[in-house]
Amino acid sequence: IINESVEITLTADATAPCAAEAVSSLTLTIQPVAFSDAGLDATICEGETYTLPALEANTSSLLWTRSGDGTFDDATLISPTYTPGPNDIANGSVQLTLTGQPIAPCAVEAISSMTLTVQHPVTASAGPATALLCEGFDYSIPGTSEYADQLSWSNNGGDGTFSDATIADPVYTPGAADIAAGSVTLTLTADPIAPCATTVTRDVVLNIQLACF
């Protein structure tokens, strides 16, 4: 929005026998109202910072505030970088608000907010690093995972089967080749939820004891 002005002129015609007109002018300047846009809601992975792609117009000053405990590198810039604090991360999100002060004689502040979501990175555990199983029995894997977009188990060339290879704690039934080899390595792969990008893998070596009966 561009400042606009208009010239207003008052002309009074003279009353006879006077002939000279009376002319008076003034310039009226129209100050546009303040505008701010904090940007769209966004998501980052835990450990990352976020540079705000905000917009503003017709403001005399700017100030960013937050609902959490993170920090701005400069809260008076239009596009500062925000670093989430411990509470932001624990809560999973924080609201960031941009306030633009108007230029006189306008008096209404321009306020805009966005929500920054902090996605936790994926975690996974396959249980103990090694486990011992007697031939003829199944192994209930004590696996766990949080913040995973997808889970998958593999047996790295073994011939056993998982009750469900897409959950953290399936049951594994060793195959004939696993038993003959005496062990099999089971691997849990946990893919993160975007925008986190680091995949986590965890192994457990399952040793199979023969002739337990």
Secondary structure, 3 states (H helix, E strand, C coil): CCCEEEEEEEEECCCCCCCCCEEEEEEEEECCCCEEECCCCEEEECCCCEECCCEEECEEEEEEEECCCCEECCCCCCCCEEECCHHHHHHCEEEEEEEEEECCCCCCCEEEEEEEEEECCCEEECCCCEEEEECCCCEECCCEEECEEEEEEECCCCCCEECCCCCCCCEEECCHHHHHHCEEEEEEEEEECCCCCCCEEEEEEEEEECCCC
